Amino acid sequence: MAPEPRTIRIFIERHLADLRESVPSALAAAVVSDDACLTPDAGTTDSLSPQTAQLRSLVAAARTTATALGLDKARCLILDGTAGVLIVRPILTAKPRLIVLLLADPRDVTRALNGMHRLAAEVEARLTPNATASAPALAA
């Protein structure tokens, strides 16, 4: 797939930077798209890039498990490790995307989830054709 248009990338980069600033222990933030490209926030290198395929497998397993357990659709995946927390949340647009956030401190999970839900809602509103007039859709 082709890279994201510049206006979409800038929009996502700005919101990722806002998310990272709002979560004190955020180590990295990115949006992963279907073509395995990352849109990292301004202060982060592509440190998540090599793990993109593993991340997709993890998300696929989580979705399958959620369905098998009757949880309907998975809204979020949280992997809590001894050295940090990985949170993954889908963005429901025509081109599926995932918000990926890596935290150093598990006490920031609630704040991070709230910020990720806001980011997803803003991206969905911007990129969904039936969005309100205040958030016009962009041609992808």
C-alpha positions as CSV (number, residue, x, y, z in Angstrom):
1,M,0.0,0.0,0.0
2,A,1.1,3.6,-0.6
3,P,2.2,5.8,2.3
4,E,-0.4,8.0,4.0
5,P,-1.0,11.4,2.4
6,R,1.0,14.1,4.1
7,T,-2.1,15.8,5.7
8,I,-3.2,12.6,7.4
9,R,0.4,11.9,8.7
10,I,0.7,15.4,10.1
11,F,-2.7,15.2,11.7
12,I,-1.8,11.8,13.4
13,E,1.7,13.0,14.4
14,R,0.2,16.0,16.2
15,H,-2.3,14.0,18.1
16,L,0.3,11.3,18.9
17,A,2.6,14.1,20.3
18,D,-0.3,15.4,22.4
19,L,-1.0,11.8,23.7
20,R,2.6,11.3,24.6
21,E,2.8,14.7,26.4
22,S,-0.3,13.9,28.4
23,V,1.1,10.6,29.7
24,P,4.2,11.2,31.9
25,S,5.7,7.7,31.5
26,A,5.1,7.3,27.8
27,L,8.3,5.9,26.1
28,A,6.9,5.6,22.6
29,A,3.7,6.2,20.7
30,A,2.9,5.2,17.1
31,V,0.0,4.4,14.7
32,V,0.5,1.2,12.8
33,S,-1.3,1.0,9.5
34,D,-2.1,-2.0,7.3
35,D,1.0,-1.4,5.1
36,A,3.2,-1.8,8.3
37,C,4.3,1.8,8.2
38,L,4.6,3.6,11.5
39,T,3.7,7.2,12.2
40,P,5.7,7.9,15.3
41,D,5.3,11.0,17.4
42,A,7.8,13.8,16.8
43,G,10.1,12.9,19.7
44,T,10.3,9.2,19.0
45,T,12.4,7.1,16.6
46,D,10.9,4.1,14.8
47,S,11.8,1.9,17.8
48,L,8.6,-0.1,17.4
49,S,9.2,-0.7,13.7
50,P,10.9,-4.1,13.9
51,Q,8.1,-5.5,16.2
52,T,5.3,-4.5,13.8
53,A,4.8,-8.1,12.6
54,Q,4.8,-9.5,16.1
55,L,2.4,-6.8,17.2
56,R,-0.1,-7.8,14.4
57,S,0.1,-11.4,15.4
58,L,-0.5,-10.5,19.1
59,V,-3.5,-8.4,18.1
60,A,-4.9,-11.2,15.8
61,A,-4.6,-13.7,18.7
62,A,-6.3,-11.2,21.1
63,R,-9.2,-10.7,18.7
64,T,-9.6,-14.5,18.1
65,T,-9.5,-15.1,21.9
66,A,-12.0,-12.3,22.6
67,T,-14.4,-13.8,20.0
68,A,-14.0,-17.3,21.4
69,L,-14.8,-16.1,24.9
70,G,-17.9,-14.2,23.8
71,L,-16.4,-10.8,24.5
72,D,-17.4,-9.5,21.0
73,K,-14.8,-7.2,19.5
74,A,-11.6,-6.4,21.3
75,R,-11.3,-2.7,22.1
76,C,-7.9,-2.7,23.7
77,L,-4.9,-5.0,24.4
78,I,-2.8,-4.4,27.5
79,L,0.5,-6.3,28.0
80,D,1.8,-5.6,31.5
81,G,5.5,-6.5,31.8
82,T,8.0,-6.0,34.7
83,A,9.8,-3.2,32.7
84,G,6.7,-1.5,31.2
85,V,3.3,-1.7,29.7
86,L,2.3,-2.0,26.1
87,I,-1.2,-0.8,25.1
88,V,-2.7,-1.4,21.7
89,R,-6.0,0.1,20.6
90,P,-7.6,-0.1,17.1
91,I,-8.8,2.9,15.1
92,L,-11.9,2.0,13.1
93,T,-11.5,3.6,9.7
94,A,-11.6,2.3,6.1
95,K,-7.9,1.6,6.4
96,P,-7.5,-0.2,9.7
97,R,-4.9,1.2,12.1
98,L,-3.6,0.5,15.6
99,I,-2.5,3.0,18.2
100,V,0.5,1.6,20.1
101,L,1.7,3.1,23.3
102,L,4.6,2.0,25.4
103,L,4.7,3.1,29.1
104,A,7.3,2.9,31.8
105,D,4.9,3.2,34.7
106,P,1.8,1.0,35.0
107,R,0.1,3.7,37.1
108,D,-0.4,5.7,33.9
109,V,-2.6,3.1,32.2
110,T,-5.9,4.8,32.9
111,R,-4.6,8.1,31.7
112,A,-3.1,6.5,28.6
113,L,-6.4,4.6,27.8
114,N,-8.4,7.8,28.1
115,G,-6.0,9.6,25.7
116,M,-5.9,6.7,23.3
117,H,-9.7,6.6,23.1
118,R,-9.8,10.4,22.4
119,L,-7.1,10.0,19.7
120,A,-9.0,7.1,18.1
121,A,-12.3,9.1,18.1
122,E,-10.6,12.2,16.6
123,V,-8.9,10.1,13.8
124,E,-12.2,8.2,13.1
125,A,-14.1,11.5,12.9
126,R,-11.5,13.0,10.5
127,L,-11.2,9.9,8.3
128,T,-14.8,8.6,8.2
129,P,-16.9,9.8,5.2
130,N,-20.0,10.3,7.4
131,A,-18.2,12.5,9.9
132,T,-19.7,15.8,11.1
133,A,-19.2,19.0,9.2
134,S,-16.8,20.2,11.9
135,A,-14.4,17.3,11.1
136,P,-14.5,16.8,7.3
137,A,-13.1,13.6,5.9
138,L,-9.9,13.6,3.9
139,A,-9.4,11.7,0.7
140,A,-7.0,8.8,1.4
